[in-house]
Amino acid sequence: MGAIVNTRPSACSGGVLVGADIEAAMIADSMNIRIKRLHPDAHLPAYAHGPLEDAGMDVRAIETCTLLPSEPKAVATGLALEIPPGYEVQVRPRSGLALKHAITVPNAPATIDPGYRGELKVILLNLGKEPYQVHAGDRVAQLVVARYEAVEWEESELADSRRGEGGFGSSGR
């Protein structure tokens, strides 16, 4: 029960594209990511306004649960991903849930690594004073696909910089 989701917008070369031409070019050059529904009620992640206007795709809960204040809970989505090497999927809070109900993703942006094949669960935290009910089918977070670079550390002395060791609050208010 797998599907391929197109996710990556691309830079267009050549002439200037507008409107539907831009969207068609983005879809034609989008990234394919394998996804598997682990539960029959799972919804594939989706852009609310399309890839031209949204960086994140909404992901939905497959279970009903109550988020008690100050208690994190892993909410199931019923989905598993096969993310290509060199990419991660970031899990981010939805701004409406944060503003209206004080619901957030405490480890945001959470990272789903390319080697992980288990169920995508979203850690949600209710920062409000009252319990919050999540219903099956509710949009609970956003997924953003991001490229990353492999790193090898080179241990050595560090070059000087204007900032130096100035850390927290060093740039002023």
Secondary structure as UniProt FT lines:
FT   STRAND          2..6
FT   HELIX           20..28
FT   STRAND          32..37
FT   TURN            40..41
FT   TURN            51..53
FT   STRAND          57..60
FT   STRAND          65..67
FT   STRAND          73..82
FT   TURN            85..86
FT   STRAND          87..92
FT   HELIX           95..101
FT   STRAND          103..104
FT   TURN            106..107
FT   STRAND          110..112
FT   TURN            114..115
FT   STRAND          119..126
FT   STRAND          132..134
FT   TURN            136..137
FT   STRAND          139..147
FT   TURN            164..165
FT   TURN            168..171
//
